[in-house]
């Protein structure tokens, strides 16, 4: 019975996984799962899955008893609904909880994302406790019951006090065995994601929603590749500043755009907190492509080539379509860095473009 239940549950999870993969583009582009994210689980509405269940009725008097003809309804109120007939099927939604790790695995499979090869892994090391041995002394919280039982059973058999008809095993102090820990040194890879976003007047709520959705999926994938990860946020118009996550996604600003201010702040952040020998650094910048002028664009190119790219695993620039943005900065990056594998650009025309943009950013495996 237990094996049947486990097999049915495994089959159900496979169906759920297939449904999520089938509709993954819709989940990504509409941002349905972001508002239902817990600490480690995500609630996802799955359509067109009905779970069979028993429903208790109100029949009395036994099976097949009482008056009636074939075809008569069991409930006299059946068939007396209100309203006209419809021509559309009903909506059957089942909310299932999926772990962020499983969601990341589905994302990687569907977008065919390669696993990331981190750098700096050999330089950072951490100590971990592993319970790999057994010893005769230790705290009761670490007592190994099966080893203790086996030791006591061996003693009873050896002393001739074991009775198979009444197999009473009495533990003595010398029978007790405890799990023992051993400290081992393991390589550790640390990673940081630094998000930068243009919050000038031309970046509206729709553009920021696109950034919010894409950032969630980027986070989900990168966290599946690293044990520990930090996230920092920079916003800029004509000046840049560091903010928290809530401010990053909800800030309303106006004014001009000076992209170099964000790159300068990002460079200082990396130099002070994230040595490239010890950290895997991922930089994501989102803008509508407007910049203050050709002079600032030249400064951005210099900052990228001399300070940001040498210290980062990957620099990703996502240009969000805006009715007020010129889109020129994307063209400038293509002109100066078209052959540099450390920089990846993406044009995001609307929410439907998020899916392909994620694949472009994370498909390099850097």
GUKELUM-609473 format. One record per atom (N, C-alpha, C): x, y, z. Coordinates in steps of 0.1 Angstrom, whole numbers, padded with zeros to 4 digits, always signed. Example, Ala and Ser with C-alpha at 12.3 -4.5 7.8 and 13.67 -1.06 7.14 Angstrom:
+0132-0057+0078/+0123-0045+0078/+0132-0033+0078/+0128-0022+0071/+0137-0011+0071/+0129+0000+0079/
% end
This chain:
+0008-0012+0000/+0000+0000+0000/+0009+0013+0000/+0019+0013+0009/+0028+0024+0009/+0035+0027-0004/+0039+0016-0010/+0046+0017-0023/+0037+0022-0034/+0024+0018-0033/+0015+0023-0043/+0012+0038-0041/+0011+0042-0029/+0009+0057-0026/+0021+0064-0031/+0033+0060-0028/+0045+0067-0032/+0046+0067-0048/+0042+0056-0054/+0043+0056-0069/+0032+0066-0075/+0020+0066-0069/+0010+0075-0074/+0014+0090-0071/+0021+0093-0060/+0025+0106-0057/+0036+0110-0067/+0045+0101-0069/+0056+0104-0079/+0050+0107-0093/+0040+0099-0097/+0034+0101-0110/+0027+0115-0110/+0020+0118-0099/+0014+0131-0098/+0024+0143-0100/+0035+0141-0093/+0045+0152-0094/+0051+0153-0108/+0052+0142-0115/+0056+0142-0129/+0046+0150-0138/+0033+0147-0135/+0023+0154-0143/+0024+0169-0140/+0025+0173-0127/+0027+0187-0124/+0039+0193-0131/+0050+0186-0130/+0062+0192-0136/+0060+0194-0151/+0053+0184-0158/+0051+0186-0172/+0041+0197-0175/+0031+0200-0166/+0022+0211-0169/+0030+0224-0167/+0039+0225-0157/+0046+0237-0155/+0055+0240-0167/+0062+0230-0172/+0071+0231-0184/+0063+0235-0196/+0051+0230-0197/+0043+0233-0209/+0038+0247-0209/+0035+0253-0197/+0031+0267-0196/+0041+0276-0190/+0054+0272-0191/+0064+0280-0184/+0065+0294-0190/+0064+0296-0203/+0064+0309-0209/+0053+0318-0204/+0041+0312-0202/+0030+0320-0196/+0033+0325-0182/+0038+0315-0174/+0042+0319-0160/+0052+0330-0159/+0062+0329-0168/+0073+0339-0168/+0067+0352-0172/+0061+0353-0184/+0057+0366-0190/+0046+0373-0182/+0038+0365-0175/+0027+0372-0167/+0030+0374-0153/+0041+0369-0148/+0045+0371-0134/+0036+0365-0124/+0029+0354-0128/+0019+0348-0119/+0025+0343-0106/+0037+0338-0106/+0042+0331-0094/+0049+0340-0085/+0053+0352-0089/+0061+0361-0080/+0053+0365-0068/+0041+0368-0069/+0033+0372-0058/+0029+0361-0048/+0033+0349-0052/+0029+0337-0043/+0042+0330-0039/+0053+0337-0038/+0065+0331-0034/+0068+0332-0019/+0070+0320-0013/+0074+0320+0001/+0089+0319+0003/+0093+0315+0014/+0107+0314+0017/+0114+0304+0008/+0108+0293+0006/+0115+0282-0002/+0105+0276-0012/+0092+0280-0011/+0082+0273-0020/+0075+0284-0028/+0070+0280-0040/+0062+0289-0048/+0049+0282-0051/+0038+0289-0049/+0025+0284-0053/+0022+0287-0067/+0019+0277-0075/+0016+0279-0089/+0002+0273-0093/-0006+0281-0099/-0019+0276-0103/-0018+0267-0116/-0022+0255-0115/-0021+0245-0126/-0035+0243-0131/-0038+0246-0144/-0051+0244-0149/-0053+0229-0154/-0066+0225-0155/-0070+0213-0162/-0065+0200-0155/-0064+0200-0142/-0061+0188-0135/-0071+0186-0124/-0079+0176-0125/-0089+0173-0115/-0085+0161-0106/-0085+0162-0093/-0081+0151-0085/-0094+0143-0081/-0094+0130-0083/-0106+0122-0080/-0108+0122-0065/-0120+0123-0061/-0123+0122-0047/-0137+0117-0045/-0140+0111-0033/-0153+0106-0029/-0161+0118-0023/-0174+0118-0027/-0183+0128-0022/-0195+0121-0015/-0197+0124-0002/-0208+0118+0005/-0222+0124+0001/-0231+0115-0003/-0244+0120-0007/-0254+0120+0005/-0267+0122+0001/-0278+0122+0012/-0287+0110+0010/-0283+0100+0002/-0292+0089+0000/-0294+0081+0013/-0306+0076+0015/-0309+0068+0027/-0317+0056+0023/-0317+0046+0031/-0325+0034+0029/-0318+0023+0022/-0305+0024+0019/-0297+0013+0013/-0296+0015-0002/-0288+0006-0008/-0285+0007-0022/-0297+0001-0030/-0302+0009-0040/-0312+0004-0049/-0325+0002-0043/-0329+0008-0032/-0342+0007-0026/-0350+0019-0028/-0363+0017-0028/-0373+0028-0030/-0379+0028-0044/-0388+0037-0046/-0395+0038-0058/-0387+0046-0069/-0391+0044-0081/-0384+0051-0092/-0382+0043-0104/-0380+0050-0115/-0378+0044-0128/-0364+0046-0133/-0359+0038-0142/-0345+0041-0148/-0345+0055-0154/-0334+0062-0151/-0333+0075-0157/-0338+0087-0148/-0345+0083-0137/-0350+0094-0128/-0338+0099-0120/-0337+0112-0117/-0326+0118-0110/-0327+0113-0095/-0315+0112-0089/-0315+0107-0075/-0319+0119-0066/-0316+0131-0070/-0319+0143-0062/-0331+0150-0069/-0342+0152-0063/-0353+0158-0069/-0350+0172-0074/-0340+0179-0068/-0336+0192-0072/-0327+0193-0084/-0322+0181-0088/-0312+0180-0099/-0319+0186-0112/-0311+0193-0120/-0316+0198-0132/-0324+0211-0131/-0325+0217-0120/-0333+0229-0118/-0324+0241-0116/-0313+0242-0123/-0304+0253-0122/-0310+0266-0128/-0303+0277-0125/-0308+0290-0131/-0298+0294-0142/-0303+0303-0151/-0294+0308-0161/-0295+0300-0173/-0290+0305-0184/-0289+0298-0197/-0277+0289-0198/-0278+0281-0208/-0267+0272-0211/-0254+0279-0216/-0243+0275-0212/-0230+0281-0216/-0223+0272-0227/-0214+0278-0234/-0207+0271-0244/-0192+0270-0241/-0188+0274-0229/-0174+0273-0225/-0171+0264-0214/-0160+0257-0214/-0157+0247-0203/-0154+0255-0190/-0157+0249-0179/-0154+0255-0166/-0139+0255-0163/-0134+0265-0155/-0120+0266-0152/-0117+0258-0140/-0108+0249-0141/-0104+0240-0130/-0089+0243-0126/-0087+0250-0115/-0074+0254-0111/-0070+0247-0099/-0058+0242-0099/-0052+0236-0087/-0039+0242-0083/-0038+0248-0072/-0026+0255-0068/-0017+0244-0061/-0005+0243-0066/+0005+0233-0061/+0017+0241-0056/+0024+0235-0046/+0036+0242-0041/+0048+0235-0048/+0057+0243-0053/+0069+0238-0060/+0081+0245-0053/+0091+0237-0050/+0103+0244-0044/+0110+0252-0054/+0117+0262-0049/+0125+0271-0058/+0136+0263-0065/+0142+0253-0059/+0152+0244-0065/+0145+0237-0077/+0133+0231-0075/+0127+0224-0086/+0123+0233-0097/+0118+0246-0093/+0115+0255-0103/+0127+0259-0112/+0138+0261-0105/+0151+0264-0112/+0154+0253-0122/+0153+0240-0117/+0156+0229-0126/+0147+0229-0138/+0134+0232-0136/+0125+0232-0148/+0129+0243-0157/+0132+0255-0152/+0137+0266-0160/+0149+0262-0168/+0159+0256-0162/+0171+0252-0169/+0168+0242-0180/+0159+0232-0177/+0156+0222-0187/+0149+0228-0199/+0139+0237-0196/+0131+0242-0207/+0138+0252-0216/+0147+0260-0209/+0155+0270-0216/+0168+0265-0221/+0171+0252-0217/+0184+0245-0221/+0196+0254-0216/+0195+0258-0203/+0206+0266-0197/+0217+0256-0192/+0229+0259-0196/+0240+0251-0191/+0243+0255-0176/+0248+0245-0169/+0253+0248-0155/+0264+0258-0155/+0264+0267-0145/+0275+0277-0145/+0288+0271-0139/+0299+0275-0145/+0312+0271-0140/+0317+0283-0132/+0316+0283-0119/+0321+0294-0111/+0336+0295-0111/+0340+0307-0108/+0354+0310-0106/+0356+0313-0092/+0369+0313-0087/+0372+0316-0073/+0369+0305-0064/+0365+0293-0069/+0361+0282-0061/+0373+0277-0053/+0385+0277-0059/+0396+0271-0052/+0402+0280-0041/+0399+0293-0042/+0404+0303-0032/+0397+0303-0019/+0384+0302-0020/+0376+0302-0008/+0373+0288-0003/+0375+0286+0010/+0372+0273+0016/+0364+0275+0029/+0356+0265+0032/+0348+0266+0045/+0349+0253+0052/+0347+0253+0065/+0347+0241+0073/+0332+0236+0075/+0330+0223+0073/+0317+0218+0075/+0318+0205+0084/+0308+0204+0092/+0307+0192+0101/+0300+0181+0093/+0306+0169+0093/+0300+0157+0088/+0300+0146+0098/+0289+0140+0100/+0288+0128+0110/+0291+0116+0102/+0303+0112+0102/+0308+0100+0094/+0313+0088+0102/+0313+0089+0115/+0319+0078+0123/+0310+0076+0135/+0313+0065+0142/+0306+0061+0155/+0316+0059+0166/+0312+0064+0178/+0321+0062+0190/+0313+0058+0202/+0319+0053+0212/+0311+0048+0224/+0307+0059+0234/+0311+0071+0232/+0307+0082+0241/+0301+0093+0233/+0293+0101+0239/+0287+0113+0233/+0275+0117+0239/+0269+0128+0235/+0256+0133+0240/+0245+0124+0236/+0234+0123+0244/+0223+0115+0241/+0216+0119+0228/+0216+0132+0225/+0210+0137+0213/+0216+0131+0200/+0228+0125+0201/+0235+0119+0190/+0236+0104+0191/+0228+0098+0200/+0228+0084+0201/+0223+0077+0188/+0231+0067+0184/+0227+0060+0172/+0219+0047+0176/+0206+0048+0175/+0198+0037+0181/+0201+0023+0175/+0201+0022+0162/+0203+0009+0156/+0217+0003+0159/+0227+0011+0160/+0240+0006+0164/+0240+0002+0179/+0233+0010+0187/+0232+0006+0201/+0224-0007+0203/+0213-0008+0195/+0205-0021+0196/+0214-0033+0192/+0221-0032+0181/+0229-0043+0176/+0239-0047+0186/+0246-0037+0193/+0256-0040+0202/+0250-0047+0214/+0238-0043+0219/+0232-0049+0231/+0227-0063+0227/+0222-0065+0215/+0218-0078+0210/+0230-0088+0210/+0241-0083+0205/+0253-0092+0204/+0257-0096+0218/+0256-0087+0228/+0260-0090+0241/+0250-0101+0247/+0237-0099+0245/+0227-0109+0250/+0230-0123+0244/+0232-0123+0231/+0235-0136+0225/+0247-0143+0230/+0258-0134+0231/+0271-0140+0236/+0270-0145+0250/+0262-0138+0258/+0261-0143+0272/+0250-0153+0274/+0243-0157+0264/+0232-0167+0265/+0220-0163+0272/+0217-0150+0273/+0205-0145+0280/+0194-0141+0270/+0197-0143+0257/+0187-0139+0247/+0177-0150+0245/+0164-0147+0246/+0153-0157+0245/+0145-0153+0233/+0145-0160+0222/+0137-0157+0210/+0122-0156+0213/+0118-0164+0222/+0103-0163+0225/+0099-0150+0232/+0109-0145+0240/+0106-0132+0247/+0118-0123+0245/+0120-0117+0233/+0132-0110+0229/+0133-0097+0236/+0135-0097+0249/+0137-0084+0256/+0152-0080+0256/+0155-0068+0251/+0168-0063+0251/+0170-0052+0260/+0179-0053+0270/+0181-0043+0280/+0194-0036+0277/+0194-0023+0275/+0206-0016+0272/+0215-0014+0284/+0228-0015+0283/+0237-0012+0293/+0246-0001+0288/+0253+0005+0297/+0261+0017+0293/+0272+0014+0282/+0277+0002+0283/+0288-0001+0273/+0282-0004+0259/+0268-0006+0258/+0262-0009+0245/+0260+0004+0237/+0260+0015+0243/+0256+0027+0236/+0266+0032+0226/+0261+0036+0215/+0270+0041+0204/+0264+0055+0199/+0273+0064+0196/+0270+0077+0192/+0276+0081+0179/+0269+0090+0172/+0274+0095+0160/+0285+0105+0163/+0296+0105+0155/+0307+0114+0158/+0309+0122+0145/+0312+0135+0148/+0314+0144+0136/+0329+0146+0133/+0331+0149+0121/+0344+0151+0116/+0344+0164+0108/+0353+0173+0111/+0353+0186+0104/+0362+0185+0092/+0355+0187+0080/+0362+0187+0067/+0362+0200+0061/+0372+0203+0053/+0373+0215+0046/+0368+0213+0031/+0359+0222+0027/+0354+0221+0014/+0356+0234+0006/+0357+0233-0007/+0358+0246-0015/+0344+0252-0014/+0344+0265-0015/+0332+0273-0014/+0332+0284-0025/+0321+0285-0032/+0320+0295-0043/+0310+0306-0038/+0314+0318-0037/+0305+0329-0034/+0301+0337-0046/+0289+0342-0046/+0284+0349-0058/+0276+0362-0053/+0277+0372-0061/+0269+0384-0059/+0263+0388-0072/+0250+0393-0071/+0243+0398-0082/+0241+0413-0079/+0245+0421-0089/+0243+0436-0087/+0234+0440-0099/+0222+0445-0095/+0212+0450-0104/+0213+0465-0105/+0213+0470-0117/+0213+0484-0120/+0201+0488-0129/+0193+0498-0125/+0182+0501-0133/+0180+0516-0135/+0177+0520-0147/+0174+0534-0150/+0160+0537-0145/+0159+0548-0136/+0146+0552-0131/+0143+0566-0135/+0148+0570-0146/+0145+0583-0151/+0130+0584-0156/+0126+0595-0160/+0112+0597-0163/+0106+0588-0174/+0115+0584-0183/+0111+0575-0195/+0108+0561-0191/+0112+0557-0179/+0110+0543-0174/+0097+0543-0166/+0086+0538-0171/+0074+0537-0165/+0071+0525-0157/+0059+0523-0151/+0056+0512-0143/+0057+0499-0151/+0053+0499-0164/+0053+0487-0172/+0068+0482-0174/+0077+0491-0176/+0091+0488-0178/+0097+0482-0165/+0093+0488-0154/+0098+0483-0141/+0092+0469-0138/+0080+0467-0142/+0074+0453-0139/+0081+0443-0147/+0086+0446-0160/+0094+0437-0168/+0107+0434-0161/+0113+0444-0155/+0126+0442-0148/+0123+0433-0136/+0113+0436-0128/+0110+0428-0116/+0108+0413-0119/+0100+0410-0130/+0097+0396-0134/+0110+0389-0138/+0118+0396-0147/+0130+0390-0152/+0140+0388-0140/+0141+0397-0131/+0151+0396-0120/+0147+0384-0111/+0134+0381-0109/+0130+0370-0101/+0135+0357-0107/+0134+0355-0120/+0138+0342-0126/+0153+0341-0127/+0160+0353-0129/+0174+0353-0129/+0179+0348-0115/+0173+0354-0105/+0177+0351-0091/+0175+0336-0088/+0163+0331-0093/+0160+0317-0091/+0170+0307-0097/+0175+0310-0109/+0185+0302-0115/+0198+0303-0109/+0203+0315-0106/+0216+0317-0100/+0217+0311-0086/+0206+0312-0078/+0206+0306-0065/+0207+0291-0065/+0202+0285-0076/+0204+0271-0077/+0218+0266-0081/+0226+0276-0085/+0240+0273-0089/+0250+0276-0078/+0246+0283-0068/+0255+0287-0057/+0248+0285-0044/+0256+0281-0034/+0251+0279-0021/+0247+0292-0014/+0256+0301-0015/+0254+0314-0009/+0255+0325-0020/+0245+0335-0019/+0245+0345-0029/+0240+0358-0023/+0247+0369-0027/+0242+0382-0022/+0236+0390-0034/+0227+0399-0031/+0221+0407-0041/+0222+0422-0037/+0226+0430-0046/+0227+0445-0044/+0219+0452-0055/+0214+0464-0051/+0206+0471-0061/+0211+0486-0062/+0212+0490-0075/+0215+0504-0078/+0205+0510-0087/+0200+0522-0084/+0191+0529-0093/+0198+0542-0097/+0195+0547-0109/+0201+0559-0114/+0192+0567-0123/+0193+0580-0123/+0188+0588-0134/+0201+0596-0138/+0202+0609-0134/+0214+0616-0136/+0225+0613-0126/+0220+0607-0115/+0229+0603-0104/+0225+0589-0099/+0234+0582-0093/+0232+0568-0089/+0232+0567-0074/+0225+0557-0068/+0225+0554-0054/+0221+0540-0052/+0226+0534-0041/+0222+0520-0037/+0209+0521-0029/+0200+0511-0032/+0187+0510-0025/+0185+0496-0021/+0174+0494-0014/+0170+0480-0011/+0161+0475-0022/+0157+0462-0021/+0149+0456-0031/+0136+0462-0034/+0128+0465-0023/+0115+0472-0025/+0116+0485-0032/+0126+0493-0028/+0128+0506-0034/+0132+0504-0049/+0140+0495-0052/+0145+0492-0065/+0133+0490-0075/+0123+0483-0070/+0112+0480-0079/+0100+0490-0079/+0100+0499-0069/+0088+0507-0068/+0092+0522-0068/+0104+0526-0070/+0108+0540-0070/+0103+0547-0083/+0098+0559-0081/+0093+0567-0092/+0102+0579-0092/+0109+0581-0103/+0118+0592-0104/+0115+0600-0117/+0122+0610-0119/+0121+0617-0132/+0135+0624-0135/+0136+0630-0146/+0148+0637-0149/+0156+0630-0160/+0168+0634-0162/+0176+0629-0173/+0183+0616-0169/+0192+0611-0178/+0198+0598-0176/+0213+0600-0178/+0221+0595-0168/+0235+0595-0169/+0240+0581-0164/+0242+0572-0174/+0244+0558-0171/+0258+0556-0164/+0267+0565-0167/+0280+0563-0161/+0280+0564-0146/+0270+0571-0140/+0269+0572-0126/+0267+0559-0119/+0259+0550-0126/+0256+0537-0121/+0269+0528-0122/+0276+0529-0133/+0288+0521-0135/+0299+0524-0126/+0300+0537-0123/+0310+0542-0113/+0307+0536-0099/+0294+0537-0095/+0291+0532-0082/+0293+0517-0081/+0289+0510-0092/+0291+0496-0092/+0305+0492-0091/+0314+0499-0098/+0328+0496-0098/+0334+0498-0083/+0330+0509-0077/+0334+0511-0063/+0329+0500-0054/+0317+0495-0056/+0311+0485-0048/+0319+0472-0049/+0323+0468-0062/+0331+0456-0064/+0345+0457-0058/+0351+0469-0060/+0365+0471-0054/+0365+0470-0039/+0355+0475-0033/+0355+0475-0018/+0350+0462-0012/+0341+0455-0018/+0334+0443-0012/+0336+0430-0019/+0339+0430-0032/+0339+0417-0039/+0351+0415-0048/+0361+0410-0042/+0374+0407-0049/+0371+0397-0060/+0375+0399-0072/+0373+0389-0083/+0380+0376-0080/+0390+0376-0072/+0397+0363-0068/+0388+0354-0059/+0378+0361-0052/+0370+0353-0042/+0355+0353-0046/+0351+0361-0055/+0337+0363-0058/+0334+0361-0072/+0322+0354-0075/+0316+0354-0088/+0306+0365-0089/+0309+0374-0098/+0301+0387-0099/+0292+0387-0111/+0280+0390-0110/+0270+0391-0121/+0264+0404-0121/+0265+0411-0132/+0260+0425-0133/+0249+0425-0143/+0237+0431-0139/+0226+0433-0148/+0222+0447-0148/+0221+0453-0160/+0217+0467-0161/+0205+0468-0170/+0194+0475-0166/+0182+0476-0174/+0179+0491-0176/+0177+0494-0189/+0174+0508-0192/+0166+0508-0205/+0161+0520-0209/+0154+0522-0221/+0163+0527-0233/+0176+0528-0230/+0186+0531-0240/+0189+0546-0242/+0182+0555-0234/+0186+0569-0235/+0198+0572-0226/+0207+0581-0230/+0218+0585-0222/+0220+0600-0224/+0227+0606-0215/+0229+0620-0214/+0235+0626-0227/+0244+0618-0233/+0251+0623-0245/+0263+0614-0249/+0269+0617-0260/+0279+0608-0265/+0291+0608-0255/+0293+0619-0248/+0305+0620-0239/+0303+0610-0228/+0291+0609-0222/+0288+0600-0211/+0289+0585-0217/+0284+0583-0229/+0285+0570-0234/+0300+0565-0236/+0308+0574-0240/+0323+0571-0241/+0328+0567-0227/+0324+0575-0217/+0328+0571-0203/+0323+0558-0199/+0311+0554-0202/+0305+0541-0199/+0313+0530-0206/+0317+0532-0218/+0325+0522-0226/+0338+0520-0219/+0344+0531-0214/+0357+0530-0207/+0356+0523-0194/+0345+0526-0186/+0343+0519-0173/+0340+0505-0175/+0333+0501-0185/+0330+0487-0188/+0343+0479-0192/+0350+0485-0201/+0362+0478-0206/+0373+0477-0196/+0375+0487-0187/+0387+0488-0178/+0384+0484-0164/+0371+0485-0159/+0368+0482-0145/+0358+0471-0143/+0347+0471-0150/+0336+0462-0148/+0338+0448-0154/+0341+0447-0166/+0342+0435-0173/+0354+0426-0168/+0366+0432-0165/+0377+0424-0159/+0374+0418-0146/+0364+0424-0138/+0361+0419-0125/+0348+0412-0124/+0341+0408-0135/+0328+0402-0135/+0328+0389-0143/+0320+0379-0139/+0318+0368-0147/+0310+0371-0159/+0300+0380-0157/+0291+0383-0168/+0285+0397-0166/+0284+0405-0177/+0277+0417-0177/+0265+0416-0187/+0253+0418-0182/+0241+0417-0190/+0234+0431-0191/+0231+0435-0203/+0224+0447-0205/+0211+0444-0212/+0200+0447-0205/+0186+0445-0210/+0180+0459-0213/+0177+0461-0226/+0171+0473-0230/+0156+0471-0232/+0148+0477-0223/+0134+0476-0222/+0128+0486-0231/+0118+0482-0240/+0112+0491-0249/+0103+0501-0242/+0105+0514-0246/+0098+0525-0240/+0094+0534-0251/+0082+0540-0250/+0078+0550-0260/+0086+0562-0260/+0093+0564-0249/+0101+0577-0247/+0116+0575-0248/+0120+0562-0250/+0135+0559-0251/+0139+0558-0265/+0151+0563-0268/+0157+0562-0281/+0163+0548-0285/+0167+0541-0274/+0173+0528-0277/+0188+0529-0282/+0194+0540-0281/+0207+0542-0287/+0218+0535-0280/+0217+0533-0267/+0228+0527-0259/+0230+0513-0263/+0220+0505-0266/+0222+0492-0271/+0231+0491-0284/+0228+0501-0293/+0236+0501-0305/+0251+0505-0302/+0253+0513-0292/+0266+0517-0288/+0274+0505-0282/+0267+0497-0274/+0274+0485-0268/+0277+0475-0279/+0268+0474-0289/+0271+0465-0300/+0283+0469-0308/+0285+0482-0309/+0296+0488-0317/+0309+0486-0310/+0309+0486-0297/+0322+0485-0290/+0325+0471-0284/+0315+0463-0282/+0317+0450-0275/+0311+0439-0282/+0310+0439-0295/+0303+0429-0302/+0310+0415-0301/+0323+0415-0299/+0330+0402-0299/+0335+0398-0285/+0330+0405-0275/+0334+0402-0261/+0324+0393-0255/+0328+0380-0251/+0319+0371-0246/+0314+0374-0231/+0321+0383-0225/+0317+0387-0211/+0305+0396-0210/+0301+0402-0222/+0289+0411-0222/+0278+0405-0231/+0266+0404-0225/+0255+0399-0233/+0244+0410-0233/+0238+0413-0244/+0228+0423-0245/+0215+0416-0250/+0204+0423-0246/+0191+0418-0250/+0181+0429-0251/+0173+0428-0262/+0162+0438-0264/+0149+0432-0259/+0142+0439-0250/+0130+0433-0244/+0119+0442-0248/+0111+0439-0259/+0101+0448-0264/+0089+0449-0254/+0086+0438-0247/+0074+0437-0238/+0076+0425-0229/+0065+0422-0221/+0066+0410-0212/+0069+0397-0220/+0063+0396-0232/+0065+0384-0240/+0080+0382-0243/+0088+0392-0243/+0102+0391-0246/+0111+0387-0234/+0105+0386-0222/+0113+0382-0210/+0118+0368-0212/+0111+0359-0217/+0114+0345-0218/+0127+0343-0226/+0128+0350-0238/+0140+0349-0247/+0151+0357-0241/+0148+0367-0234/+0159+0375-0227/+0166+0367-0217/+0159+0360-0209/+0165+0351-0198/+0174+0341-0205/+0170+0335-0216/+0178+0325-0222/+0191+0332-0228/+0189+0344-0233/+0201+0351-0239/+0211+0354-0228/+0206+0358-0216/+0215+0362-0205/+0222+0350-0199/+0215+0339-0196/+0220+0328-0188/+0225+0316-0197/+0223+0317-0210/+0227+0306-0218/+0241+0304-0221/+0249+0314-0216/+0264+0313-0218/+0271+0303-0208/+0265+0301-0196/+0271+0293-0186/+0283+0299-0179/+0284+0312-0180/+0296+0319-0174/+0293+0321-0159/
% end
